[in-house]
Amino acid sequence: MDERLRIINLGLPKSGTTTLGVALSQAGLKVADWRIRAGQTEDREILFGFVGDHLYRGYYETGDPLALLSEFDAVTEMSIASHGFSLWPQTDWGLIEAIRRHHPNTKFLLSHREPEALVKSMLGWSNLGTLRLPEQSVPGLPAGYGVTPAQLVRWVEGHYSFCRRVFRGDADFLEYDLTDPEASGKISAFLGIELPWWGRANAKDRGEEKDMPSPAVQRSGAAPRRRVSLHVGAHYCGATGLQACLRTNRAALAEKGCAVALPDTGGEGLRLKLPELRHPAEEVDQITSRARREINRFAGKADRLILSDVGIPGRTVHFYGGRFYPATEVRTAALARAFGQDLDHLLYVISPYDVFFSRFHRQRAGRRAVPEIAEFTAGLDGMDRGWPELLEILQTAFRPKRFTVIEAGAETGSDLAVRLLGGQALPVAAQVDPAGEATGGVSITDRALVAIQQGFAADPKLSREEIDRLIASHAEDHSDLGFARLPEAAAHRWRDRYMADLDRIATMPDIALVRC
């Protein structure tokens, strides 16, 4: 039996759960809010998992819902209505009673918001109120109900009544109103701890007059909230053309109050270093702070920022070990903290796996010794994840208002730039090499790649100058030697997987997929 103070919020989404989580974190407590994020734990079993799922796993595997969350002091949002889950532990009396039994010093909060206002907020939060709640089976709201605001209001009122009934007269229960100016004082007195911060976090409802800056922005001293559009990849999928268009239009866009940040060659380009898996938590914090300064260096006082950097998900070299961008979680979590706000638009371009891996192998072979294609193919067979999993990580970290995923070749670099601008026409037309755009800038001939690899076999320290000489000497020999081409059987398997993953992406909530 655990005698320490534990805090459980029974509130529904959009009832101030994020604000409560930030306030408790600022008070020195370790808070689990919706999902366990990078830097919160070293326990791989729960890292990046959803709080609601962990509660039910603990409940059904051990009888104690908090068994997997022993290192956390508080749970501020436990429901999950996406990513294939519809879990609402705050409505489950059996689970709540199990927490009380195993943790008798638990304090229960109910973050209250007027039902009409709460429903309006749900309807303005992505497709939570318009699609997920009506279509999913939710306790008290079976699938097919919740299609009107009045039905959602009735469901919210029912949850409040449930909590009041089961905790009637209980000294370990506090219901507080989100709009009450004395809310923080009441919570402090109830919990016996001081709350050094109380404000409004995660305000992103459509129809509100003004989005409030998040606590992360307030604490960091970053600039007030600006509109941010982010392009993060993938490698070899048309970034060359997109960035050429943005580079050509940078000055003209700046005159319109839109800053553009690109990883240009030379000293003035974006230098966005993000953490790797090897970095300890303290160093991750330092890297995050530097990333925030780098973003603000480009954004300045502009009210809009467009940032394009395909390196954000991480290094492609891990493909050789069968790992698909393994550091994406920690890198995107750090970048999201550096932004200090949710994104307006997130853009990601994908391509068929066989084409993507072949381009990766070619690009790397142009500068380094690489394994034979048969060895590379064998490593790919054990690849741990793919596009859908990567997109889910990006969506969770950045929480964009719009998330567009486009198949490579479906749109030109100019089209992609216009998307990032929200449909605004480019002030200056950019001339882009169609061949370079289509291949992701990989233009070294097969004959040159073979010569380079032979050079590395003879001299592992082959110089950059000699590599450049080999590329130039074979530039006109366009013989198709099949370099980096996956064996047909492997290519066929990867094409099948890609088509299946496209179908998965098409059903993922809050993602707009543009197919060729």
N, C-alpha and C positions, 0 to 999 in steps of 0.2 A: 504494500500500500504506500503510495506516494503522498507525503504530507506537505510538500511545498506548494506555494501558490501557483495555480494554473488559471488562465483566463480564456474563456470560450465565448465568442460572439455568435449569437444565433440570428443575426440580421441577414436580410436578403441582399442580393447584388444591387448596387446603386443606392444603398441606404447609408453610405458613409463608412463602409468597411475599410476602404483604403486609408481614409483620414485617421481612423482609429488605429490602424496598423502602423502608420507613420508616427503617431503620437506615442504609442507604446514603445516603438523602437527608439525614439528620442529619449524615452525615460530609462533606457538601458536594458530593455527586455528583448529577448530573441523571439521574433514573430514569424509565424507561418501564415502567409496570406495567399490563398488560392493555389499557389504552386511553390515548390522548393526551388530556389534559384541559385545560380552560380555564386559561390562565395559564402553561402549560408551553412553548408555542411560539407564534411569530407566523407560522409556515408554514401557510397555509390548506390546503395539499395533504394534510397529515397530521393537522391539528387534529381531534379527536373521532374519529379513526379507530382501529381496533383494531391493537395491536402485531403480532399474528400475521399479519394481512392485509398490513401494511406490510413485514414480513419477506419474505413470499412475493412481493410485488410487486417489491421490490428484487432478490430472487434471480432471478426469471424475466425481469425487464426489463433488469437490468444485470449479473447474475452475483454481485453483492454484496448479501447479505440486509440489511446495515445501511445501504445507500445512502440510504434515506429517513429514517434515524434518526441521521444524523451528529452532531447536536447533543446526543445522549444518551450518557451514560457507561455506563449499565447497563440491562439488561432483566431484570426479576425475575419477571414472569409473561407468557408469550407465547401461551398457548393461549386459544381462544375457542370456546365451545360454545353460542352463542345468537345472536339477531339474524340468523338465516339462515346463520351460519358454523359449520363444524366444522373448525377448524384447530389442528394440534398440532405446531408446528415442533420442539419438543424431542424428538420421536420420529423426525425426518427426518435421516438421516445425511448426505445430499447437501447439505442446507442448513447443517448444523453444520460440515461440512468446508469449505464455501465461506466461512463466517465465519473459520475458522482460517487459510484461505489468504489472505484479504484483510486480516485483522487478526491478525497473528501474536502480538501481545502480549495476546490475549484470555485471560481467566481464566474457567473454567467451574465453576460450583457446582451441586451437586445437593442441594437441601433434602430431607432424608429424614425420613419419619415412618413408624412401624410400619404396615404395610399395613392391618391390622385397624382401627387407630385412624383412619387416613386415610379408609378407606371409610365408617366410621361418621360422620365429619365430612361427607363428601360427601353421604351420605344425609340429613343434617340441614340441608344448605345448599340452601334453596329446593327445586327439583326437579332439581338437577344429577345426583344419583345415582339418583333414582327414575324419571326420564323422559328427560332429554336424553342421558345416556350410553347407556342401553339402546336408544334409538330412532335415534340418529345413528350414522353410520359413522365410527368413531374408529380410528386405527392400532392394531392389536392387539386391537381390540374391535369387530368388525363389528356392524352394526345387527341387533338381535335378541338380542345377547349382553349380559352385564352386568345381567341381570334379577335376579340373586341376589347377596347380599354376597360369597359365595364366588367367583363369577365376577369380580366387581370386584377382589377381593383378588388373584386370579391375574393380572389385567391390570396392577395396580400392581407386583406382583413382577416381571413381565416387563419393565416400563419400567426398574426399578432394574437388572436384569440387563443390559439393553441398554446403559445408560450405563456400567456398570462394565466391560463387555467392550470397548467402543470406546475408552474412556479408560484402559485398563489400563496402569499404570506411567507415566502422563502427569503430569508435574510441574505442568501447568497445569489440573489437575482436582482438586476437593475435594468429597467427599461429607461432609456433616455432619448430625448428628441434631438435630432440632428440640428435643428434650427434654434434650439434653446441656448441663449448666450451663457448660461450657467452650466452647460453640459460638461465641460472639462472639469470644473470644480466638483460636480457631483460624481463623476467617474473617479477622480483622484481620491475623494473621501471614501467611496465605496471600496476601492482597491487598496487604499492605504499607501499610495505612491504619488509622487508629484509628477505632473505632466508638464514638461518645460515648453512643449509646442502644442498648439491646437489651431487648426486652420481648415482648409478645404483642399483636398487632393483629388486627382482623377476626375476633374470636372470637364466633361467632353460631350455634353448633351446638345443635340441640334436644337436650335430655337432659342438657346440662352443668349443673352445680349453680349456676354463676354466670357471667354474661357479664362479661368483663374490660373496663374502659374502654379505648377506643382510644388510641393514642399521641397523636392530635390532641387528645383531651380532657386527657391527662396534661400535654402541653406547654403548653396554653392556660390551664391553671388553672381550667377550667370545672367545673361541678358534676359529681358522679358520674353514671353513666349512668342516665337516666330513660326511661320509656316515652313515645314521641312519636308522636302521630297528626297528620297534616298534610293539610289540604284546600287545594288550590292553584288551584281554578277549575272550569270556565272562567267567564269573564265572562258575564253574562246567562243563567246556567244554574242558578238556584235558590239562589245563595249568600245572598240576602236572607233566605229562610226558614230556612236552616240557621243562619246567624249570629244570627237572632232567637231561636231555640231555645237556642243556647249562651249568649247574653247573659242570657236569663231565668234560666238554670240556673247561672250562673257562681258565685254565692255558695254554693249548695247543693253544687256539685261541689268547690269549694275545701275544704269541710268533709270531703270524702272523699279529700283529697290530690291532687285533679286541678286543675291550673291551666288557665285558658282565656285565650288571647291572640287578640284581634280588633282590626281596624283601625277602632275606633269613632271617630265624629266627636268633636272636643274634644281636650283636651290629654292625657287619660289613656289613649287608645287606642294600639294597636300602631303604631309608626312604624318599619317595616321597610324601610329603604332598601337597595336592592341595585344592583350595578354595571350600567352600560350598556356598549355596545360601544366607546364613545369613551374609556372610562377606561383609563389605563395600568396596568400590573401593580402598581406601588407603591400607586396609589390604590385598586385592587381590594382589596389587603390591608388597607388602612385601613377601607374600607367593610365588609369581612368582620368585622373586629374590632368595629366598632360594632354590626353585626347580632348578633354573639355576646352583647354586653352587653345589647342590647334583649331578646333571647330570655330571658336569665337574669333580667332585670328582672321579667318576667312569671312565669317558672317558679319562681323562688325556690328553696325547698327541697322543692317538691312532687315526688313520685315519678312523676308523670304530667303530660304537657302535651298539650293540644289546641290547635293553631294553625290558623286559617282566614284566608287572604288570597288573593284571586283575582288580585292584582297580581304575584304571584311570577314567572310566566313572562315578564312584560314588558308593553310598551305595545301597545295595539291600533291606534294610529294608523298603524303600518307596513303595515296591510292595504291602505291606499290605494296603496302602492308595490309591492304584490304580494309582500310578505314576511310570513310567518306567525310571529310572535313571534321575531324574529331574535336577540334577546339572551338567549334562554332558557338556552343552554349556560353562558354566563358567570355568569348570575344564580343558576342552580341549583347550579353548582359552588361559588360563594361561600357560599350558604346551607347546603349540605352541610358545608362546612368550619366554618361557624358552629355548627351542631349538634354537630359532632365525633363523630357516631355514625350508624349506619344507623337508619332509621325502623322503627317497628313496623307502621304502617299509613299508606298514601298513598291519598287519595281524590281522584278527578277526575271531573267531570261534563261531558259533551259534548252537543251538540245538532246537528241537521242543518245543514250549511254555509249553505244559503240563509237559514234562520231566523236563524242566528248572525250572519251578515254584515248582515242587515237590522236586527237589534236594535242592533248596533254603530253603524250609520249613523244610526239614529234617536237613540240616546243622545248621539252627538257633535253631531248637528244641533240638539239642545236647548240647546247652550251655545256653539257655534262655527259659523262659516261652513263649509259642506261642499261638495264638488263635486256636480254633478248625478249622478243615479243611473246614467245611461248611462256617464259617465266612470268612476265607481266600478266598475261592472261590467266595463269593459274592463281596468281594473287587476287585478281579481280573476282574470281569465283566465290571467294569468301567475304566479299564486300558487305559491311555490316548494315548499311542503310542506303537510301537514295534520295531523290528529289522530294517526295512527300514529307519525309521526316525532317529534311533540312528546312523546307518551307514552314513546317509547324514550329520549329525552333525560332525562325525569324519572326513569325507572327506573334509568338508568345513574348519574345523579348521587346519588340518595338510597338506592338499593339496599334498598327496603323489604321487610320480611318478608311483608307482604300489600299488594297493589296492586289496588284496586277501581276500575273505570271504569264509570260509570253513565250511561245515556241520560237527558237532562233529561226530567222528567215521569214517569219510572218510579217515583220515590219522592218523598215530601214532604220538606220541610226537617227535620221531626221524625225521619223515617226515616233521613235522612243523619246527623243528630246521633247517633242510636242506633248507627249503624255506626261512627262515630268513637269511640264509647265502648265498642266491642267487644261490642255487644249489650246493654249495661246500660241499663235503663229510665231515662228522664229523671226526675229528682226532681220537677220542676215542669212542668206542661203549658204550652206556649207558644201564644199566639194569633197566627196569621200570616195576613195577607191573601192568600187563594189567588190572586187575580188578580195581585197584585204578585209573588208567588212564581213564578207561571208565566211571567211576562214578564221576570223579572230586574229588576223595579223600574222598567221603562220604561213610563210611563203618560201622557206628554204626547200630546195629540191631534194628528192629522194637520194640522188647521186651524192649530193653534198653531205647529207646526213650519214650515209654509209661511210664516206671518207672521214668524217669527223669521228665516228665511232672507231674506225680503224686507227685513227690517230691517237685516240685515248688508249686503245689496246697496246700501242707501241710506247706511248708516253703518258702515264696517268696525269701528268702536270701540263698537258697540252696548253699552250698559251692562247690568250684571247686573240692575239694578232694572227696566229696560225689558223685558228678557227675562222676568223674573218676572211683569211686568204682562201681557205677551202670553200667557203660559201660563195665567194666571188668567182672562183675558177670553175665552179659547176653550176653557176646560175642559169646558164642557157640550156643545160641538159635536163629536159623535162620527162625523161623516161620514168614510167611507172614501175617502180621496183617493189611496190607493196610494203614499203617501210611503215611500220607502226599500224598496219592494217590488221585488225583482229582476225583470227581464223574464222571461217564462215560459220561453223557451228556455234562458236562463242558469240559472234556478232548477232546471229539469229536469236540466241537466248536473251541477249541484252536488248535487242529490239522488242522482243515480246514483253520483257519486263517493263520497258519504257512505255509501251502502249497501255499496259495494265496500270502503271503508275499515273499516266495521264488521266485515265478514268477515275482513279482515286482523287487526284487533285481537283477534278471537275466537281466532285461532291464535297470538297472541304469547305466548311463555312467561312464566309467573309473573304473568299478569294475569287477574283475574276480571272478566268483562264482564256487566253487568246490562242487558238490553235491554227496551225498552217492550213 
